[in-house]
Amino acid sequence: MKTLLNFTLLFFGIIGSLQSQLIQTGKWRTHLSYKDVKICEATQRYVYSASDQGFFRVMMNYGDMEKLGKDEGFSGVEVTALTYGKNQDALVIGYNDGNIDLLINDRQVVNIPGFNSKLLQGDKRILHICIEGNQALISTYFGLLTVDLISHEINDSYSNIGPNGTAIPVLSAAVVKDSIYVGSDKGVRSAKWDNSVNLNNYLQWHWSYQGTAAQNLCVFDGKLLFEMDSVIFVLDQGKTTTYLTEKRFVARIWNNDKGTHIARQSEIRTILNGVIAVEPANLIAGATQFKDGIFWFCTGIGPGIIKKDPNGEISYMPDGPAYPSIFRMTQNAPQILATGGGVSSTFGNTFNNAGFYIYTPNGWINNLWSTFNTNMYDFTFVQYYKAKDWYMAATHSNGILVIQNNKIINRFDDANSPLKRQAPLNLIKISGMAEDNKGNLWIGSFGSDIPLICYTKAGQWKTFDIGTSEVRDITIDNQGRKWMILQSGGVLVFDEGKNMDAPFDDKLVTITTKNGLLTNEVLSIKADELGYVWIGTNQGLNVYAGGSTLFTNPKLDRYIVDQDGSVGYLMGEETINDICIDGGNRKWMATNNGLFLVDEYGQRVLKHFNKDNSPLLSDRVICVGQVNTSGDIFAGTDKGIVSYRSDASEAAESFDKIKIYPNPVTAKYDGIITIEGLTSNAEVKITDATGKLVYQTKANGGKATWNGLRLDGSKPNSGVLFVFAINSDGSETAMGKFIYIH
C-alpha cells in the first residue's frame, strides 16, 4: 500500500487552543509520549526519532517537528528500527509487530506487510536494518529477511540457518566483500553472499566467531565490526581481535560518507581514513549524523532527540504526556489531570515515578515542580473538586497534591489532615476521591483506621468509621450516598444521614453476589445524573436502578438488550476497567476489548471502538477521561492515550454564546457540523434565510450535531443558515448563524 503524507506542523511542539477547540466531532487525536527517544536516523531533509510510543521528525531547515503515525499513513508508532538508504532516498522503518514501511523521498509511505501477517508465535519486532545495494537486510528473532528497495517486496527469508538447521535469532546483519554475516545469541555466523548460493540451506552457514550475543554488525574498511558483551571486535579474514577493549554500552555502529561511527557510553567515535575523532556524549541510546556533519543523539530517558549544535545542545520533543503509563484521568473538568502510577493486585505499591500530566487547551504540562511535590510517587486517583476549582492528584505514598491554575498550591497529608501513615513503609495510601452535590470532597484512605474522610466546602475535616479499611474507589449518587469498591470483594454503600457529626443516623450496606452482583471482583463504579449506579466487574455489568430498600434489601439488575437482532446481556462478559458519564448521561466503558459507548438508559451499545476500527492504540483500555466543555473523551490504553471528540458535552445552566463549527461549511466538507453552548436537552432547529426548516434535533448535554443534510436527505441551498435553540422548559432561547456552501 502506498500513501502520500499530509502533515500538520508543530512549531516547537506548541498546539494552539484554536486547533484544540475546532477539532471536528467524531475525530481522533493521539497523545503520545515523545520524551524517552531510543532510536534516531537522518535522511537528506529530516532527522527521525522514535520513543517506545511516539514517532516524529525534525525538519532541518526550520527545526519544526511533525508527529508521525497512522493518521499520516504509517503502519504504527511503535518503531523499533530505522535505517536510511541514501541511493534510494528511502527510510526503512521496522515496527514492534513486525510491520515494515518504506518512506520514499520523505513523502511516500509504502507498507511491506508480509512478515507482520505471518502467523508466528513470539516477539516479531524488527531488531536491526542494514542496507546492501538495493536490498535491506532485516534482522528478527525469527531469522533474516531481505527486502527489495526497488520492487518494494520481501525477496527471501532465512530462518533455519543455525547448526544442523536449527532456528536462530538474527540480532544484526552485514555484508562484507563476498560474505554475509549475521549476529546470533551465540556469536557470528556467515555464508557466501552470491545469487548462486541457497542461503536457506544451513550447510552454507558456519561459525565465524562463537561466544555470546553478537550485535551491531557493520562493515569497516573491508572488515566486520561487531559488539559482544559491550566490547567492540573486528573480524578480518577469519581472525577476530578486539578493537575497543573497554566495556561500554554500545548504542549503534553505522557507516556514511563521513566515516564509520561507534556510538557508545560517553562518546561517538568516528574513524575515517585511519583518523579518529571523538564527540562526547555522556548518556546515549541512539545516534545519527545529518549531512552537515552534526550529530544527533538520544538518551532513552529524555528529553526527546538532542542536536549537538556547536553553540550548545538543543533538544526537540513534541508535545505530549511525559510517560506512556496511565492509571486514572479526571472526567468532569475543563482540563484533564492524568496519573501515570498505579497499584498492585493487592492494592500495594508499584513504586512508579511517572507522576502526573495535565492536558490543557494549549497542550500538555508534565510533573509540575513545587516544594509540595517532594518524595511523591505512585500517583493514582484524581478528582476535579468543582466547588474549589481544584485538581486533586492522590498518591499511594505521601498524600494528595492540590493544583489550581496549573500550579501546586497545597498538599494534604498527615501534617494537615486526618490522613494517617501505614506500617511498615510509613505511607499514606489514598484509595479514591469524589465530590458530593453539596461541594464536600470525600476521600478513601486504604489500610487506615480512619478509612473515610470528608473535607467540607467550608474547609473542615470530618472522619467516619465504616467498619472496613479496604475502600478502593468511590462514587456518589444523586442522593449523596457513597458507593465504594472493597478490596476484599463487593461494594459498600454509606449514607452519613442528615447530621454529619453524629453516627446515630448513619447507614451502611454491603452488596455482594448474594444481592445479584455478577462477581465480587468489582473493577469500576460510577453514578449517573438519574441516580443509577453502574458497576463494572471482570465478568460484565451490573446496574442499580434505585429503590427504597437499598439499605435493607439491595438488588442489582443486569440488563438484557436486543442489539441489532442479537439478544443478550448488556456488555456481555466484558472486563470493565472504568466508566465515564458524558454530557448526555451516556456511559463510556473502558474494557479489555476496546471502548464502548452505552446509551443513557442502558438499552443499547451506541459505539464500540477497538484498535482495528479506530485509532485506539490497544484494545486494553485502562481508564476514561473527559473534557466536559468540549466533550473530548480520552482513552488511556496500555500503549498510550488517544482522544475522541464526541457529540455530547456538559450542558450550560443557561444559554452561552452559541458556537457553530466549521464556519463556513465548504462544498468539500463532508463531516459533522457541531453546535455548542446549549442547555441540557435543548430543542435545536436549523432554518434557511426564509425561515424554512432545514433540520431539527435535540442537544446531547450542551452539544448538538448535524450531518449537513435536510430531513429528506438532500443538501440545502448555499447561503446563511440560522440556528434557533430553546431550553427544555421553554424559558430561554438562543440564536446563531453560519455560512453553508453547497
ROMIGU-826036 format. One record per residue (C-alpha): residue number from 1; residue in one letter; x, y, z. Coordinates in steps of 0.05 Angstrom, whole numbers. Each point is the difference from the previous one (the first is absolute). Layout:
N
    i  aa    east   north      up
  NUM   A       X       Y       Z
...
END
This chain:
742
    i  aa    east   north      up
    1   M       0       0       0
    2   K      26      69     -19
    3   T     -20      64      37
    4   L      20      72     -12
    5   L      11      38      64
    6   N     -41      59      24
    7   F      31      33      60
    8   T     -18      52      51
    9   L      61      38      25
   10   L      11       5      75
   11   F      41      63       9
   12   F      45     -22      57
   13   G     -56     -44      26
   14   I     -50      56      14
   15   I     -72     -16     -17
   16   G     -45      60      -1
   17   S     -65       2      38
   18   L     -36      16     -64
   19   Q      21     -66     -29
   20   S     -22     -36      63
   21   Q     -69      32       2
   22   L     -18      -7     -74
   23   I      15     -73      -9
   24   Q     -57     -34     -36
   25   T     -51     -42      38
   26   G      17     -73     -11
   27   K      74      12     -11
   28   W      57     -32      39
   29   R      67      26      25
   30   T      59     -37      30
   31   H      35      24      63
   32   L      65     -39       1
   33   S      64       7      41
   34   Y      59      24     -41
   35   K      47      10      59
   36   D      39     -65       4
   37   V      26      -4     -72
   38   K      42     -63     -11
   39   I      16      -1     -74
   40   C      12      53     -53
   41   E      21       6     -73
   42   A      15      56     -49
   43   T     -22       6     -72
   44   Q      18      56     -48
   45   R     -54      46      28
   46   Y     -21     -24      69
   47   V      22     -34      64
   48   Y     -49     -55      20
   49   S      -8     -22      73
   50   A     -39     -53      37
   51   S     -16     -13      72
   52   D     -35     -63      24
   53   Q     -65      33     -17
   54   G      10      61     -46
   55   F      30      12     -68
   56   F      18      69     -27
   57   R      48      38     -44
   58   V      36      67       2
   59   M       4      42     -63
   60   M      71      22      -7
   61   N     -10      67     -35
   62   Y     -46      27      53
   63   G       3     -46      61
   64   D     -75     -13      -4
   65   M     -26     -66      26
   66   E     -51     -46     -31
   67   K     -34     -57      37
   68   L      -5     -64     -40
   69   G     -49     -57       6
   70   K     -60     -35     -31
   71   D     -34      66     -18
   72   E      60      17     -43
   73   G       0     -67     -35
   74   F      50     -39      41
   75   S     -14     -70      26
   76   G       6      19      73
   77   V      41      39      51
   78   E      39     -54      36
   79   V      62       6     -42
   80   T      58     -46      18
   81   A      49      10     -57
   82   L      18      56     -49
   83   T      51       0     -57
   84   Y       7      47     -59
   85   G      21     -21     -70
   86   K      31      61     -33
   87   N       2     -29     -70
   88   Q     -74     -16       1
   89   D     -18      61      43
   90   A     -40     -50      42
   91   L      -8      -4      76
   92   V     -13     -72      21
   93   I     -44      -3      62
   94   G      -9     -62      43
   95   Y     -55      -8      52
   96   N     -12     -38      63
   97   D     -52     -44     -34
   98   G      45     -20     -59
   99   N     -29      51     -48
  100   I      47      34     -49
  101   D      -9      67     -33
  102   L      41      35     -53
  103   L      -2      76       0
  104   I      21      22     -70
  105   N      26      71      -9
  106   D     -26      17      70
  107   R     -70       2     -32
  108   Q     -28     -67     -22
  109   V     -13     -57      48
  110   V       2     -71     -29
  111   N     -20     -56      47
  112   I      31     -69      -5
  113   P     -46     -43      44
  114   G      25     -70     -17
  115   F      37     -14      65
  116   N     -52      34      44
  117   S     -56     -42     -29
  118   K      36     -66      12
  119   L     -31     -44      54
  120   L      60      -4      47
  121   Q      -2      -8      75
  122   G      49      45      36
  123   D      35      67      -5
  124   K      -4      25     -73
  125   R      35      67       9
  126   I      50      24     -52
  127   L      67       1      36
  128   H      49      29     -51
  129   I       2      24     -72
  130   C      60       1     -46
  131   I       0      28     -72
  132   E      40     -40     -50
  133   G      -6      24     -72
  134   N     -74       2     -16
  135   Q     -18     -48      56
  136   A     -16      10      74
  137   L      23     -55      46
  138   I     -52      -5      55
  139   S      19     -35      65
  140   T     -53     -33      44
  141   Y      -5     -52      54
  142   F     -28     -47     -54
  143   G      59       8     -47
  144   L      21      46     -57
  145   L     -43      34     -53
  146   T      23      34     -64
  147   V     -43      56     -27
  148   D       8      27     -71
  149   L       1      76       4
  150   I     -18       6     -74
  151   S     -59     -48      -6
  152   H     -20      12      73
  153   E     -10     -72      19
  154   I      32     -54      43
  155   N      46     -42     -44
  156   D      21     -54      49
  157   S       0     -22      72
  158   Y      52     -42      34
  159   S     -18     -33      67
  160   N      29     -69      10
  161   I      72      20     -11
  162   G      29     -22      66
  163   P      41     -64      12
  164   N     -36     -61     -28
  165   G     -55      44     -28
  166   T     -24      28      67
  167   A     -37      66       2
  168   I      42      56      29
  169   P     -16      73      16
  170   V      34      50     -45
  171   L      18      62      40
  172   S      38      37     -54
  173   A      28     -11     -70
  174   A      52      28     -47
  175   V      32     -16     -67
  176   V      76       4      -5
  177   K      31     -12     -68
  178   D     -28     -67     -24
  179   S     -28     -24      66
  180   I     -62      13      42
  181   Y       5       0      75
  182   V     -55      -7      52
  183   G       5      11      74
  184   S     -37     -51      42
  185   D      -7     -13      74
  186   K      62     -45      -2
  187   G      46      39     -46
  188   V      10      16     -74
  189   R     -18     -46     -58
  190   S      16      12     -72
  191   A     -12     -25     -71
  192   K      18      17     -71
  193   W     -39      60     -26
  194   D     -16     -20     -71
  195   N     -63     -11     -40
  196   S      23     -71     -15
  197   V       2     -18      74
  198   N     -63     -27      34
  199   L       3      34      67
  200   N     -59     -41      25
  201   N      47     -60      -1
  202   Y      30       0      70
  203   L      62     -36     -28
  204   Q      20      65     -33
  205   W       7      33      68
  206   H      56      -7      51
  207   W      25      33      63
  208   S      48      58     -11
  209   Y       4      15      75
  210   Q     -34     -34      58
  211   G     -17      31      66
  212   T     -60      38      27
  213   A     -49      46     -36
  214   A      32      36     -60
  215   Q     -33      66     -17
  216   N      11      65     -40
  217   L      34     -35     -58
  218   C      30      51     -49
  219   V      50       0     -58
  220   F      64      38      16
  221   D      57       8     -51
  222   G     -14     -68     -31
  223   K      -6     -32      69
  224   L     -57     -15      47
  225   L     -12      39      64
  226   F     -46     -29      52
  227   E     -16       7      74
  228   M      -2     -56      51
  229   D      -8      11      75
  230   S      11      75     -10
  231   V      68     -12     -32
  232   I      14      18     -73
  233   F      32     -54     -43
  234   V      27       0     -71
  235   L      -3     -62     -45
  236   D      49      -1     -58
  237   Q      15     -59     -45
  238   G     -27     -50      51
  239   K      39      30      59
  240   T     -36      37      56
  241   T      35      51      45
  242   T     -23      52      49
  243   Y      -5      70     -28
  244   L     -24      38      61
  245   T      13     -40      63
  246   E     -33      44      52
  247   K     -70     -24      17
  248   R     -51      53     -16
  249   F     -72      -3     -21
  250   V      -3       4     -76
  251   A     -60      36     -30
  252   R      16      -5     -74
  253   I      54     -12     -52
  254   W     -12      28     -69
  255   N      31      27     -64
  256   N     -11      61     -43
  257   D      43      42     -47
  258   K      33      33      60
  259   G      28     -65      29
  260   T     -16     -57      46
  261   H     -33      21      65
  262   I      -3     -36      67
  263   A     -51      30      49
  264   R      13     -27      70
  265   Q      -3      23      71
  266   S      33      69       7
  267   E      19       9     -73
  268   I     -13      -3     -75
  269   R      65     -24     -32
  270   T      11      12     -75
  271   I      54     -35     -41
  272   L      16      27     -70
  273   N      62     -19     -39
  274   G      34     -22      65
  275   V     -14      66      35
  276   I     -41      -5      65
  277   A     -45      57      25
  278   V     -39      -4      65
  279   E     -63      39      16
  280   P     -20      -3      75
  281   A     -70     -24      18
  282   N      -8     -23      72
  283   L     -65     -40      -6
  284   I     -18     -29     -67
  285   A     -53     -49     -25
  286   G       3      16     -74
  287   A      35      47     -48
  288   T       2      25     -72
  289   Q      35      53     -41
  290   F     -32      50     -47
  291   K      32      18     -66
  292   D      29      64      30
  293   G      43     -43      45
  294   I     -37      16      65
  295   F     -16     -60      44
  296   W     -69     -11      31
  297   F      -9     -48      58
  298   C     -51     -24      50
  299   T       7     -24      71
  300   G     -59     -47       9
  301   I     -24      41      60
  302   G     -11      68     -33
  303   P      -6      54     -20
  304   G     -19     -23     -70
  305   I      53       4     -54
  306   I      62      43      12
  307   K      40      38     -52
  308   K      73       9      16
  309   D       1      71     -27
  310   P      68      35       3
  311   N     -32      54      43
  312   G     -29     -49      49
  313   E     -45     -61       2
  314   I     -73      12     -22
  315   S     -55     -49      16
  316   Y     -63     -11     -42
  317   M     -61     -34      30
  318   P     -72       7     -25
  319   D     -56      15      49
  320   G     -28     -59      38
  321   P      -3     -33      69
  322   A      69     -14      30
  323   Y     -10     -76       5
  324   P     -44     -51     -35
  325   S     -27     -30      65
  326   I     -70      18      22
  327   F     -44     -17      60
  328   R     -57      52       6
  329   M     -26      63     -33
  330   T     -49      54      23
  331   Q     -69      -5     -31
  332   N     -36      64      19
  333   A      48      57     -13
  334   P      20      50     -54
  335   Q      70     -31       1
  336   I      25     -71       8
  337   L      41     -20      61
  338   A      31     -68     -13
  339   T      43     -44      45
  340   G      53     -48     -24
  341   G       6     -42      62
  342   G     -41     -59      23
  343   V      -9     -53      53
  344   S      16     -74       5
  345   S     -54     -54      -1
  346   T       0       1      76
  347   F      -6      76      -1
  348   G      72       8      19
  349   N      54      45     -29
  350   T      31      -5     -69
  351   F      52      55      15
  352   N     -15      35     -66
  353   N      32      68     -11
  354   A     -39      21     -62
  355   G     -37      53      41
  356   F     -58      38     -31
  357   Y     -17      37     -65
  358   I     -49      57     -13
  359   Y     -33       9     -68
  360   T     -18      73     -14
  361   P     -27      35     -63
  362   N      72      18     -14
  363   G      30     -69       8
  364   W      28     -44      55
  365   I      34      22      65
  366   N      41     -53      35
  367   N      18     -10      73
  368   L      -6      71      27
  369   W      57      16      47
  370   S     -15      26      70
  371   T      28      -8      70
  372   F     -66     -37      13
  373   N      18     -51     -54
  374   T      58     -33      36
  375   N       7     -75      12
  376   M     -66     -11     -36
  377   Y      -7     -63     -42
  378   D     -54     -51     -19
  379   F     -49      54     -22
  380   T     -68     -35      -5
  381   F     -69      30       9
  382   V     -22      69     -26
  383   Q     -58      46      11
  384   Y     -21      68     -25
  385   Y     -28      35      62
  386   K     -50      46     -33
  387   A     -20      38      62
  388   K      72      25       9
  389   D      24      -5     -73
  390   W      55     -47      25
  391   Y      31     -59     -36
  392   M      17     -53      50
  393   A      57     -50     -15
  394   A       3     -55      52
  395   T      57     -48      13
  396   H      14     -67      30
  397   S      58      32      37
  398   N      -4      68      33
  399   G     -69      31      -6
  400   I     -37      43     -51
  401   L      24      59     -42
  402   V     -47      58     -10
  403   I       6      35     -67
  404   Q     -32      64     -22
  405   N      13      41     -64
  406   N      54     -52     -17
  407   K      39      14      64
  408   I       7     -43      61
  409   I     -29      40      58
  410   N      -2     -51      57
  411   R       9     -71      22
  412   F     -45     -39      47
  413   D      36     -52      42
  414   D       5     -21      73
  415   A      27      69      20
  416   N     -63      39     -19
  417   S     -56     -51      -6
  418   P     -27     -64      33
  419   L      38     -42     -51
  420   K      44     -51      34
  421   R      63     -36     -19
  422   Q       0     -76      -2
  423   A      52     -50      22
  424   P      48     -27     -20
  425   L      21      51     -53
  426   N     -32      60      36
  427   L     -41      18     -62
  428   I     -67      34     -11
  429   K     -42     -39     -50
  430   I     -57      40     -31
  431   S     -52     -47     -28
  432   G     -50      45     -35
  433   M     -31      69       0
  434   A     -68      28     -19
  435   E     -38      66       9
  436   D     -73       0      23
  437   N     -54      48     -22
  438   K      12      44      61
  439   G      72      15     -20
  440   N      32     -48      51
  441   L      60     -42     -20
  442   W       0     -73      23
  443   I      66     -38       5
  444   G      16     -73      10
  445   S      61     -19      41
  446   F      20     -72     -12
  447   G      24     -41      60
  448   S     -14      56      49
  449   D     -43      -3      63
  450   I     -31      64     -29
  451   P     -20     -29     -68
  452   L     -48      55     -22
  453   I      13      74       7
  454   C     -40      61     -22
  455   Y      29      69     -15
  456   T     -60      46       3
  457   K     -13      59     -45
  458   A      13      43      61
  459   G      70     -30       8
  460   Q     -13     -45      59
  461   W      22     -73       7
  462   K     -49     -55      21
  463   T      15     -73      10
  464   F     -44     -62      -4
  465   D       5     -72      25
  466   I     -30     -45     -54
  467   G      22     -66      29
  468   T      54     -15     -51
  469   S      66      29     -22
  470   E      -1     -30     -70
  471   V     -34      56     -40
  472   R      28      -1     -72
  473   D     -41      52     -38
  474   I     -59      46      12
  475   T     -59      28     -38
  476   I     -58      41      28
  477   D     -72      -5     -25
  478   N     -51      56      -7
  479   Q     -24     -12      71
  480   G      69       8      30
  481   R      12     -74      14
  482   K      72     -23      -5
  483   W      11     -63     -41
  484   M      68     -31      13
  485   I      36     -59     -31
  486   L      31     -47      52
  487   Q      67     -33      -9
  488   S     -28     -61      36
  489   G     -57      -4     -50
  490   G     -67      32     -14
  491   V     -26      70      10
  492   L     -12      40      64
  493   V     -54      55       1
  494   F       2      53      54
  495   D     -47      57      18
  496   E      21      47      56
  497   G     -72      24      10
  498   K     -21      72      13
  499   N      48      11      57
  500   M      71     -10     -24
  501   D      29       4      70
  502   A     -45     -52      32
  503   P       5     -74     -17
  504   F     -71     -18      24
  505   D     -31      12     -69
  506   D      56     -32     -41
  507   K     -20     -56     -46
  508   L      44     -55     -29
  509   V     -11     -59     -46
  510   T      47     -48     -36
  511   I     -21     -26     -68
  512   T      28     -66     -25
  513   T     -20     -57     -46
  514   K     -57     -15      49
  515   N     -32      64     -24
  516   G       8     -13     -74
  517   L      71      24      -9
  518   L      30     -40     -57
  519   T      65     -11      38
  520   N      32      30      61
  521   E      59      23     -43
  522   V     -25      71     -14
  523   L      46      43     -43
  524   S     -39      64     -11
  525   I     -60      37      25
  526   K     -35      65     -21
  527   A     -65      35      17
  528   D     -36      38     -55
  529   E     -46      61       0
  530   L     -63     -41       9
  531   G      27     -35      63
  532   Y      14     -66     -35
  533   V      65     -32      22
  534   W      40     -38     -52
  535   I      45     -55      27
  536   G      54     -30     -45
  537   T      29     -67      18
  538   N      48     -50     -31
  539   Q     -61     -38     -26
  540   G     -46      54     -26
  541   L     -46      57      23
  542   N     -49       9      58
  543   V     -47      59       9
  544   Y     -34      27      62
  545   A     -63      35     -26
  546   G     -25      29      66
  547   G     -51     -20      52
  548   S     -17      11      73
  549   T      30     -65      26
  550   L      74      14     -14
  551   F      22      -7      73
  552   T     -47     -57      17
  553   N      -6     -43     -63
  554   P      45      26     -56
  555   K     -11     -29     -69
  556   L      42       9     -62
  557   D     -23      -8     -72
  558   R      33     -28     -61
  559   Y     -31      29     -63
  560   I     -21     -44     -59
  561   V       3      37     -66
  562   D     -15     -14     -73
  563   Q      62      24     -37
  564   D     -12      -2     -75
  565   G     -42     -63       5
  566   S      45     -35      50
  567   V     -29      -6      70
  568   G      47      -3      60
  569   Y      25      34      62
  570   L      23      72      -7
  571   M      77      -2      -4
  572   G      -2     -76       3
  573   E      59     -27      39
  574   E      47      59     -14
  575   T      53      20      51
  576   I     -20      71      16
  577   N      59      39      27
  578   D     -30      70       4
  579   I     -65      37     -14
  580   C     -11      73     -19
  581   I     -67      38      -5
  582   D      -1      51     -56
  583   G     -41      63      -9
  584   G     -57     -39     -30
  585   N      -1     -47      61
  586   R      27     -56     -45
  587   K      51     -49      26
  588   W      70     -10     -29
  589   M      29     -66      23
  590   A      74     -18      -1
  591   T       9     -74     -11
  592   N      52     -51     -20
  593   N     -36      -3     -67
  594   G       0      73     -18
  595   L     -43      61      17
  596   F     -76      -5       3
  597   L     -54      55       0
  598   V     -66     -20      32
  599   D     -63      43      -6
  600   E     -29      38      59
  601   Y     -47     -55      24
  602   G      44     -60     -15
  603   Q     -43     -27     -56
  604   R      51       1     -57
  605   V      74       2     -16
  606   L       7      62     -44
  607   K      74      -8     -17
  608   H      54     -52       9
  609   F      71      23     -18
  610   N      59     -47      -4
  611   K      70       3     -29
  612   D     -24     -28     -66
  613   N     -58      48     -14
  614   S      29      63      32
  615   P      65      35      19
  616   L      -2     -34      69
  617   L      72     -22      14
  618   S     -21     -63      36
  619   D     -64     -38      17
  620   R      19       2      73
  621   V     -30      66      24
  622   I      20      14      72
  623   C     -38      64      14
  624   V     -44      53     -31
  625   G       5      76       8
  626   Q     -43      57     -24
  627   V       7      74     -15
  628   N     -70      21      20
  629   T      -1      65     -39
  630   S      18     -30     -68
  631   G     -24     -72       8
  632   D      69     -28     -15
  633   I       3     -71      26
  634   F      71     -24      18
  635   A      15     -74      -2
  636   G      61     -21      40
  637   T      26     -66     -27
  638   D      59     -43      18
  639   K      35      30     -61
  640   G     -18      73      11
  641   I     -55      51      -3
  642   V     -47      19     -57
  643   S     -59      48       1
  644   Y     -66       1     -38
  645   R     -43      62     -10
  646   S     -68     -27      19
  647   D     -68      30     -17
  648   A     -17      16      72
  649   S      27      50      50
  650   E     -20      27      68
  651   A     -62      44      -6
  652   A       1      73      19
  653   E     -48      22      55
  654   S     -23      55     -46
  655   F      15      14     -74
  656   D      70      22     -14
  657   K      22      31     -65
  658   I     -16     -54     -52
  659   K      62     -25     -36
  660   I      -8     -34     -68
  661   Y      58     -33     -36
  662   P      26      -7     -51
  663   N     -22      69     -24
  664   P      -4       7     -58
  665   V     -20     -70     -21
  666   T      35      -8     -67
  667   A     -25     -41     -59
  668   K      55     -52      10
  669   Y     -15     -10      74
  670   D     -37     -65      14
  671   G       8      -6      76
  672   I     -44      16      59
  673   I     -21      73      15
  674   T       1      14      74
  675   I     -41      49      41
  676   E      25      14      71
  677   G     -20      44      59
  678   L     -69     -31       9
  679   T     -40     -18      62
  680   S     -18     -72      17
  681   N     -46     -33     -51
  682   A     -13      66     -35
  683   E     -43      -3     -63
  684   V      41      23     -60
  685   K     -27      21     -68
  686   I      40      20     -61
  687   T     -35      44     -52
  688   D      17      36     -64
  689   A      -5      76      -9
  690   T     -74      -6     -18
  691   G     -15     -37      65
  692   K     -11     -67     -33
  693   L      20     -58      45
  694   V      63     -37     -22
  695   Y      13     -45      59
  696   Q     -20      -9      73
  697   T      30     -40      57
  698   K      12      -2      75
  699   A      64      17      37
  700   N      43     -54      30
  701   G      15      36      64
  702   G      27      67     -25
  703   K      14     -21     -72
  704   A     -40     -15     -62
  705   T      25     -26     -67
  706   W     -24       1     -72
  707   N      22     -42     -59
  708   G     -11      56     -50
  709   L     -62     -30     -32
  710   R     -74      20       2
  711   L     -50     -45      35
  712   D     -15     -32     -69
  713   G      74     -15     -11
  714   S      14      55     -51
  715   K      50      57       7
  716   P     -27      70      14
  717   N      15      58     -46
  718   S      62      42      12
  719   G      -8      61      44
  720   V      -6      22      72
  721   L     -34     -51      45
  722   F     -28      17      68
  723   V       0     -41      64
  724   F     -55      10      51
  725   A       2     -35      68
  726   I     -50      -2      57
  727   N      12     -31      68
  728   S     -41     -59      27
  729   D     -51      42      37
  730   G      -6      53     -53
  731   S      25      57      44
  732   E      63      16     -40
  733   T      18       6     -73
  734   A      64      12     -39
  735   M      19      11     -72
  736   G      62      -9     -44
  737   K      16       0     -74
  738   F      51     -28     -48
  739   I      17      -3     -74
  740   Y     -17     -64     -37
  741   I      29     -11     -70
  742   H     -32     -55     -42
END
